[in-house]
């Protein structure tokens, strides 16, 4: 999977069968970048801010 997100500002990690995307950008910018890159509707992605980063979960 190729994400159109600057690797200096974002990344991903796998944990317990889920892939979590994280970002150092603002919450709104991060969620918009992820949805645009993965071509998914915004109501299918959820974000959580923790420790200055934004983590995502995608519902499918």
N, CA, C and O atoms as a printed pandas DataFrame, in Angstrom:
     atom_number atom_name residue_name chain_id  residue_number  x_coord  y_coord  z_coord
0              1         N          UNK        A               1    0.846   -1.164    0.000
1              2        CA          UNK        A               1    0.000    0.000    0.000
2              3         C          UNK        A               1    0.896    1.232    0.000
3              4         O          UNK        A               1    1.818    1.326    0.810
4              5         N          UNK        A               2    0.642    2.149   -0.873
5              6        CA          UNK        A               2    1.429    3.376   -0.949
6              7         C          UNK        A               2    0.563    4.534   -0.487
7              8         O          UNK        A               2   -0.517    4.769   -1.030
8              9         N          UNK        A               3    1.039    5.252    0.513
9             10        CA          UNK        A               3    0.331    6.424    1.000
10            11         C          UNK        A               3    0.988    7.668    0.448
11            12         O          UNK        A               3    2.214    7.750    0.375
12            13         N          UNK        A               4    0.188    8.623    0.064
13            14        CA          UNK        A               4    0.686    9.879   -0.459
14            15         C          UNK        A               4    0.851   10.872    0.693
15            16         O          UNK        A               4    0.283   11.965    0.669
16            17         N          UNK        A               5    1.630   10.482    1.695
17            18        CA          UNK        A               5    1.852   11.298    2.883
18            19         C          UNK        A               5    3.356   11.380    3.117
19            20         O          UNK        A               5    4.058   10.372    3.030
20            21         N          UNK        A               6    3.847   12.576    3.413
21            22        CA          UNK        A               6    5.270   12.797    3.651
22            23         C          UNK        A               6    5.753   11.927    4.819
23            24         O          UNK        A               6    5.239   12.071    5.928
24            25         N          UNK        A               7    6.727   11.028    4.602
25            26        CA          UNK        A               7    7.190   10.138    5.673
26            27         C          UNK        A               7    7.849   10.863    6.846
27            28         O          UNK        A               7    8.020   10.272    7.912
28            29         N          UNK        A               8    8.220   12.128    6.668
29            30        CA          UNK        A               8    8.771   12.896    7.782
30            31         C          UNK        A               8    7.680   13.262    8.786
31            32         O          UNK        A               8    7.965   13.556    9.947
32            33         N          UNK        A               9    6.426   13.239    8.324
33            34        CA          UNK        A               9    5.308   13.670    9.158
34            35         C          UNK        A               9    4.327   12.560    9.492
35            36         O          UNK        A               9    3.373   12.799   10.231
36            37         N          UNK        A              10    4.530   11.343    8.969
37            38        CA          UNK        A              10    3.556   10.275    9.195
38            39         C          UNK        A              10    4.216    8.911    9.062
39            40         O          UNK        A              10    5.338    8.785    8.573
40            41         N          UNK        A              11    3.493    7.899    9.509
41            42        CA          UNK        A              11    3.977    6.533    9.402
42            43         C          UNK        A              11    2.873    5.567    9.779
43            44         O          UNK        A              11    1.712    5.958    9.896
44            45         N          UNK        A              12    3.231    4.306    9.971
45            46        CA          UNK        A              12    2.235    3.293   10.317
46            47         C          UNK        A              12    2.863    2.240   11.214
47            48         O          UNK        A              12    4.073    2.015   11.179
48            49         N          UNK        A              13    2.023    1.598   12.016
49            50        CA          UNK        A              13    2.479    0.468   12.805
50            51         C          UNK        A              13    1.379   -0.587   12.850
51            52         O          UNK        A              13    0.194   -0.262   12.788
52            53         N          UNK        A              14    1.780   -1.855   12.958
53            54        CA          UNK        A              14    0.830   -2.971   12.995
54            55         C          UNK        A              14    0.795   -3.505   14.424
55            56         O          UNK        A              14    1.837   -3.716   15.044
56            57         N          UNK        A              15   -0.417   -3.722   14.941
57            58        CA          UNK        A              15   -0.584   -4.222   16.298
58            59         C          UNK        A              15   -1.878   -5.017   16.404
59            60         O          UNK        A              15   -2.951   -4.494   16.102
60            61         N          UNK        A              16   -1.790   -6.274   16.829
61            62        CA          UNK        A              16   -2.958   -7.135   17.045
62            63         C          UNK        A              16   -3.877   -7.200   15.830
63            64         O          UNK        A              16   -5.098   -7.145   15.980
64            65         N          UNK        A              17   -3.317   -7.315   14.645
65            66        CA          UNK        A              17   -4.114   -7.453   13.433
66            67         C          UNK        A              17   -4.624   -6.155   12.848
67            68         O          UNK        A              17   -5.321   -6.174   11.834
68            69         N          UNK        A              18   -4.297   -5.026   13.457
69            70        CA          UNK        A              18   -4.711   -3.728   12.940
70            71         C          UNK        A              18   -3.481   -2.980   12.455
71            72         O          UNK        A              18   -2.379   -3.199   12.957
72            73         N          UNK        A              19   -3.664   -2.102   11.485
73            74        CA          UNK        A              19   -2.599   -1.197   11.060
74            75         C          UNK        A              19   -3.001    0.194   11.515
75            76         O          UNK        A              19   -4.066    0.695   11.153
76            77         N          UNK        A              20   -2.146    0.811   12.307
77            78        CA          UNK        A              20   -2.408    2.147   12.823
78            79         C          UNK        A              20   -1.515    3.136   12.084
79            80         O          UNK        A              20   -0.298    2.962   12.027
80            81         N          UNK        A              21   -2.122    4.166   11.525
81            82        CA          UNK        A              21   -1.389    5.232   10.861
82            83         C          UNK        A              21   -1.246    6.369   11.855
83            84         O          UNK        A              21   -2.179    6.668   12.601
84            85         N          UNK        A              22   -0.086    7.001   11.868
85            86        CA          UNK        A              22    0.079    8.140   12.760
86            87         C          UNK        A              22    0.637    9.329   11.991
87            88         O          UNK        A              22    1.254    9.176   10.937
88            89         N          UNK        A              23    0.408   10.509   12.537
89            90        CA          UNK        A              23    0.817   11.728   11.864
90            91         C          UNK        A              23    1.192   12.788   12.886
91            92         O          UNK        A              23    0.654   12.813   13.993
92            93         N          UNK        A              24    2.111   13.657   12.512
93            94        CA          UNK        A              24    2.496   14.781   13.358
94            95         C          UNK        A              24    1.774   16.060   12.948
95            96         O          UNK        A              24    1.938   17.098   13.590
96            97         N          UNK        A              25    0.978   15.993   11.885
97            98        CA          UNK        A              25    0.203   17.151   11.444
98            99         C          UNK        A              25   -1.005   17.339   12.353
99           100         O          UNK        A              25   -1.227   16.561   13.281
100          101         N          UNK        A              26   -1.782   18.386   12.073
101          102        CA          UNK        A              26   -2.994   18.608   12.855
102          103         C          UNK        A              26   -3.984   17.474   12.622
103          104         O          UNK        A              26   -3.904   16.755   11.627
104          105         N          UNK        A              27   -4.908   17.328   13.546
105          106        CA          UNK        A              27   -5.924   16.269   13.484
106          107         C          UNK        A              27   -6.673   16.305   12.150
107          108         O          UNK        A              27   -6.783   15.282   11.475
108          109         N          UNK        A              28   -7.186   17.471   11.771
109          110        CA          UNK        A              28   -7.982   17.597   10.543
110          111         C          UNK        A              28   -7.146   17.332    9.306
111          112         O          UNK        A              28   -7.576   16.595    8.419
112          113         N          UNK        A              29   -5.956   17.920    9.229
113          114        CA          UNK        A              29   -5.070   17.688    8.082
114          115         C          UNK        A              29   -4.706   16.216    7.957
115          116         O          UNK        A              29   -4.680   15.670    6.854
116          117         N          UNK        A              30   -4.429   15.579    9.076
117          118        CA          UNK        A              30   -4.034   14.174    9.076
118          119         C          UNK        A              30   -5.150   13.276    8.570
119          120         O          UNK        A              30   -4.922   12.402    7.733
120          121         N          UNK        A              31   -6.354   13.492    9.079
121          122        CA          UNK        A              31   -7.490   12.675    8.674
122          123         C          UNK        A              31   -7.802   12.892    7.198
123          124         O          UNK        A              31   -8.090   11.935    6.478
124          125         N          UNK        A              32   -7.748   14.134    6.746
125          126        CA          UNK        A              32   -7.986   14.430    5.327
126          127         C          UNK        A              32   -6.933   13.777    4.437
127          128         O          UNK        A              32   -7.275   13.208    3.400
128          129         N          UNK        A              33   -5.654   13.849    4.822
129          130        CA          UNK        A              33   -4.568   13.220    4.053
130          131         C          UNK        A              33   -4.784   11.718    3.931
131          132         O          UNK        A              33   -4.655   11.146    2.849
132          133         N          UNK        A              34   -5.114   11.086    5.055
133          134        CA          UNK        A              34   -5.299    9.638    5.056
134          135         C          UNK        A              34   -6.471    9.232    4.166
135          136         O          UNK        A              34   -6.341    8.326    3.343
136          137         N          UNK        A              35   -7.604    9.893    4.327
137          138        CA          UNK        A              35   -8.792    9.550    3.535
138          139         C          UNK        A              35   -8.543    9.765    2.043
139          140         O          UNK        A              35   -8.957    8.954    1.214
140          141         N          UNK        A              36   -7.866   10.857    1.712
141          142        CA          UNK        A              36   -7.561   11.139    0.308
142          143         C          UNK        A              36   -6.587   10.104   -0.256
143          144         O          UNK        A              36   -6.777    9.622   -1.372
144          145         N          UNK        A              37   -5.558    9.763    0.497
145          146        CA          UNK        A              37   -4.560    8.804    0.027
146          147         C          UNK        A              37   -5.138    7.415   -0.175
147          148         O          UNK        A              37   -4.792    6.730   -1.138
148          149         N          UNK        A              38   -6.021    6.995    0.731
149          150        CA          UNK        A              38   -6.599    5.656    0.651
150          151         C          UNK        A              38   -7.904    5.618   -0.133
151          152         O          UNK        A              38   -8.485    4.553   -0.341
152          153         N          UNK        A              39   -8.356    6.784   -0.562
153          154        CA          UNK        A              39   -9.615    6.909   -1.311
154          155         C          UNK        A              39  -10.780    6.283   -0.550
155          156         O          UNK        A              39  -11.535    5.470   -1.084
156          157         N          UNK        A              40  -10.901    6.682    0.694
157          158        CA          UNK        A              40  -12.014    6.205    1.510
158          159         C          UNK        A              40  -12.853    7.390    1.980
159          160         O          UNK        A              40  -12.378    8.524    2.030
160          161         N          UNK        A              41  -14.109    7.106    2.324
161          162        CA          UNK        A              41  -15.001    8.143    2.825
162          163         C          UNK        A              41  -14.580    8.527    4.239
163          164         O          UNK        A              41  -14.113    7.686    5.007
164          165         N          UNK        A              42  -14.749    9.802    4.573
165          166        CA          UNK        A              42  -14.301   10.288    5.876
166          167         C          UNK        A              42  -15.059    9.662    7.037
167          168         O          UNK        A              42  -14.544    9.628    8.155
168          169         N          UNK        A              43  -16.276    9.164    6.798
169          170        CA          UNK        A              43  -17.018    8.543    7.901
170          171         C          UNK        A              43  -16.537    7.119    8.191
171          172         O          UNK        A              43  -17.034    6.480    9.119
172          173         N          UNK        A              44  -15.578    6.616    7.411
173          174        CA          UNK        A              44  -15.013    5.278    7.629
174          175         C          UNK        A              44  -13.696    5.324    8.391
175          176         O          UNK        A              44  -13.165    4.277    8.761
176          177         N          UNK        A              45  -13.161    6.508    8.631
177          178        CA          UNK        A              45  -11.878    6.652    9.321
178          179         C          UNK        A              45  -12.077    7.423   10.623
179          180         O          UNK        A              45  -12.831    8.394   10.686
180          181         N          UNK        A              46  -11.385    6.964   11.649
181          182        CA          UNK        A              46  -11.465    7.605   12.950
182          183         C          UNK        A              46  -10.053    7.906   13.419
183          184         O          UNK        A              46   -9.117    7.172   13.105
184          185         N          UNK        A              47   -9.905    8.979   14.164
185          186        CA          UNK        A              47   -8.571    9.381   14.600
186          187         C          UNK        A              47   -8.558    9.638   16.103
187          188         O          UNK        A              47   -9.568   10.007   16.704
188          189         N          UNK        A              48   -7.386    9.430   16.687
189          190        CA          UNK        A              48   -7.175    9.660   18.109
190          191         C          UNK        A              48   -5.841   10.372   18.269
191          192         O          UNK        A              48   -4.831    9.926   17.725
192          193         N          UNK        A              49   -5.827   11.466   19.003
193          194        CA          UNK        A              49   -4.572   12.169   19.259
194          195         C          UNK        A              49   -4.001   11.672   20.585
195          196         O          UNK        A              49   -4.703   11.619   21.595
196          197         N          UNK        A              50   -2.704   11.306   20.568
197          198        CA          UNK        A              50   -2.035   10.842   21.784
198          199         C          UNK        A              50   -0.556   11.184   21.696
199          200         O          UNK        A              50    0.097   10.853   20.707
200          201         N          UNK        A              51   -0.038   11.822   22.685
201          202        CA          UNK        A              51    1.393   12.127   22.739
202          203         C          UNK        A              51    1.876   12.985   21.584
203          204         O          UNK        A              51    3.002   12.811   21.118
204          205         N          UNK        A              52    1.045   13.909   21.112
205          206        CA          UNK        A              52    1.432   14.787   20.015
206          207         C          UNK        A              52    1.306   14.171   18.640
207          208         O          UNK        A              52    1.661   14.804   17.645
208          209         N          UNK        A              53    0.802   12.936   18.561
209          210        CA          UNK        A              53    0.603   12.279   17.272
210          211         C          UNK        A              53   -0.873   11.951   17.101
211          212         O          UNK        A              53   -1.621   11.890   18.077
212          213         N          UNK        A              54   -1.288   11.739   15.860
213          214        CA          UNK        A              54   -2.663   11.357   15.556
214          215         C          UNK        A              54   -2.639    9.929   15.031
215          216         O          UNK        A              54   -1.930    9.633   14.070
216          217         N          UNK        A              55   -3.414    9.037   15.657
217          218        CA          UNK        A              55   -3.503    7.633   15.254
218          219         C          UNK        A              55   -4.854    7.388   14.602
219          220         O          UNK        A              55   -5.851    7.986   15.005
220          221         N          UNK        A              56   -4.900    6.511   13.595
221          222        CA          UNK        A              56   -6.114    6.277   12.827
222          223         C          UNK        A              56   -6.576    4.831   12.909
223          224         O          UNK        A              56   -5.769    3.911   13.043
224          225         N          UNK        A              57   -7.882    4.647   12.825
225          226        CA          UNK        A              57   -8.488    3.332   12.656
226          227         C          UNK        A              57   -9.450    3.446   11.486
227          228         O          UNK        A              57  -10.200    4.417   11.387
228          229         N          UNK        A              58   -9.430    2.457   10.602
229          230        CA          UNK        A              58  -10.308    2.472    9.428
230          231         C          UNK        A              58  -11.327    1.361    9.566
231          232         O          UNK        A              58  -10.974    0.200    9.773
232          233         N          UNK        A              59  -12.593    1.723    9.449
233          234        CA          UNK        A              59  -13.688    0.763    9.539
234          235         C          UNK        A              59  -13.933    0.196    8.148
235          236         O          UNK        A              59  -14.032    0.950    7.180
236          237         N          UNK        A              60  -14.034   -1.138    8.039
237          238        CA          UNK        A              60  -14.323   -1.732    6.726
238          239         C          UNK        A              60  -15.336   -2.822    6.851
239          240         O          UNK        A              60  -15.706   -3.439    5.853
